[in-house]
Amino acid sequence: MMELLKNLFGLGPKTNYSELLKNGAIIVDVRSKGEYAGGHIKGSVNIPVDSIGTTSRFSDKNKPIITCCASGMRSGVAKNILKSKGYTQVYNGGSWIGLQSKL
């Protein structure tokens, strides 16, 4: 239970997002097209959270994927959806602005 709470509130081991990017991670911004158009991380792909479960854009299920959104809520949902689809390395990067500062 504690492990779940730690992961839920980001108290688990710290993720090195810039290292993940160097190793070929994809940044997936799960906000709406309009939100994405208003600003996003350069090089990220926009797949709104409501269609993340039906995307077939990622053929390699072992490639690292970093999800982000406005606050970290939708990216957390997207992470769980991708994990349930068999993707092994999915990380919730939280808000796109916060993630951008960690890269």
Stockholm file with secondary structure:
# STOCKHOLM 1.0

chainA/1-103         MMELLKNLFGLGPKTNYSELLKNGAIIVDVRSKGEYAGGHIKGSVNIPVDSIGTTSRFSDKNKPIITCCASGMRSGVAKNILKSKGYTQVYNGGSWIGLQSKL
#=GR chainA/1-103 SS CHHHHHHHTTCSSCCCHHHHHHTTCEEEECSCHHHHHTCCCTTCEECCGGGGGGCCCCCCTTSCEEEEESSSHHHHHHHHHHHHTTCSCEEEEEEHHHHHHTC
#=GC SS_cons         CHHHHHHHTTCSSCCCHHHHHHTTCEEEECSCHHHHHTCCCTTCEECCGGGGGGCCCCCCTTSCEEEEESSSHHHHHHHHHHHHTTCSCEEEEEEHHHHHHTC
//
